[in-house]
Amino acid sequence: MTPWTRNAIEALGPITDVRTTAAIFQVDPDTVYAQIRRNEWTTTRILRLGRKIRIPTRDLIAALYEPEFPAEPGVPSQGNHPENVQVVDVESHTRCGCHLNDAASIQSLRGA
């Protein structure tokens, strides 16, 4: 079988199936299905359409030909704090070294 090229992947359309994705990466389709089932597939996004699983070809191209750019751009954090920390009013950030301005602080949603 001839190797997959960028043009061949783009010709697949906006999405493709898991078997084609496995062929592109030259792995067994059962390996990809198992990783998806265990939530270990991080190479591309996964689209679940009923019982069907589809893979965006844009993500395949990004993973293979543009590895310095992630398929899904990350969201910059507001500092060096763990996720889901609720910042009430303005707190001192001398320990962590980050600088939050007043507009970036999170206000309590419950009655004060």
Secondary structure, DSSP 8 states (H G I E B T S, - for coil): -----HHHHHTT-SEEEHHHHHHHHTS-HHHHHHHHHTT---SS--EEETTEEEEEHHHHHHHHH-TTS-SS-----SSS--TT----S----TTT-----GGGS---SS--
